[in-house]
Structure formats: C-alpha cells, structure tokens
Amino acid sequence: MHRGMSCLVGVLIKEPNDAWPPPTEVSSGVQFIQGATAAELMNKELRALVDVPPGIPGSEARTLIDKLPSIEWLHSFSAGVDQLSPSLQDVQRDIAYTNGRGAFSSSLAEYAMCAALYFNKKVPKLVANAAESTWDKFTMPVLSGKTLGLVGYGDIAKATAKLGRAFGMRIIAIRRNKFVSEKDEDTPDQTWTPEDKLA
C-alpha cells in the first residue's frame, strides 16, 4: 500500500472504545469497516485488517486472510500479539504484520506511577478521612529513594523507569538478558535475568 492511497480497512473490534475510531485527521483516504467476526467483514475488498483488543480471536483474522486475497497488511492495535500469532503461523502468502509497540507506553507509565503514588501517599486513608471529616496527622512518605522493580524492560518499562527516575527512585529490572542498548535512554541501576534466580 502506498501513502495517501485510498483503501478499505477492516477493523476487528467488539465495540468502539476510547482508542477507536481514530481521529479523522489521521485517516484521510481510508474507509474503515467494523465487525466483531470475520463474517461481518467478508466479501469486502479489504486492503488491511486492524485488530483492536480485547477479545477477538486470531482465527477471525486468519479466516479473512485466507478468504480475501486483497488483504496486504494486518495490524495489531496492542503490542502483544498472543491472540493472533498461533493462528498465523503458516499463512502461505506475503502479508505485512505490524503492532502497536510504543503506542501506549506513556499512558501506561503514568498509570504505574499513579499506582505508586496512590499507595505511597496513602490516598485511601486521605479519602476516608475526608469522608469522615477527620484530621489525622501522619507522616507522608516520598517515592524518592525507594526502589522501582520492573519485570521485563521493553518500551513500557523504559517509559516507567524514566518517570521513576524523575521521582528519585532506584530502578531495577528483570529481563531476558543483561544486554543494554546504547539507544536506551534510561538503563536500570541493577538488572537480573532468569538465570540469576535463587535455587
């Protein structure tokens, strides 16, 4: 497909959500057809498929790919493609596969820090005190100096580490290997691999 080319895109989605549909300024020349099953998108000259989670099985995408030779591209809206990959292992023609790696890193990193602040700043206690009109004097902890542990060190974890570093936190990570790319903006203070686990 070429940039600017008008095309028909099938969207595998149960129901529209905050992440869909895309804003009109980024969908010029593209017509989207939504369906929760392959049957709802069948017999269309689709050029591409977009899988929007949650809950559409990969078998639905596979059915469309097998039946519609016009499909050239399959995009998973999420970074994880576990629901798609088992059904697509032996596709017999060339299709471009892409995913949403990095698309939600900033929002999820902010959510992780929101959770850290929620418990560290004792928000439930503050809310309960406000509801009971109680003045309960206590020491408010800080995140600075605490340790932020990350399982995996992909795009989301790196974005989270960057925010944690801004709070003065120590960053540790468990990842497949200890290799650190020179492109990484924030490397952990300490890294473990599965081989480092206690016996």
PyMOL commands that set and color helices and strands:
alter all, ss='L'
color gray80, all
select helices_A, chain A and resi 24-26+38-41+58-67+85-88+105-120+123-131+155-166+194-196
alter helices_A, ss='H'
color red, helices_A
select strands_A, chain A and resi 7-12+30-35+48-51+73-76+96-99+147-151+170-174+190-192
alter strands_A, ss='S'
color yellow, strands_A
deselect
rebuild
show_as cartoon
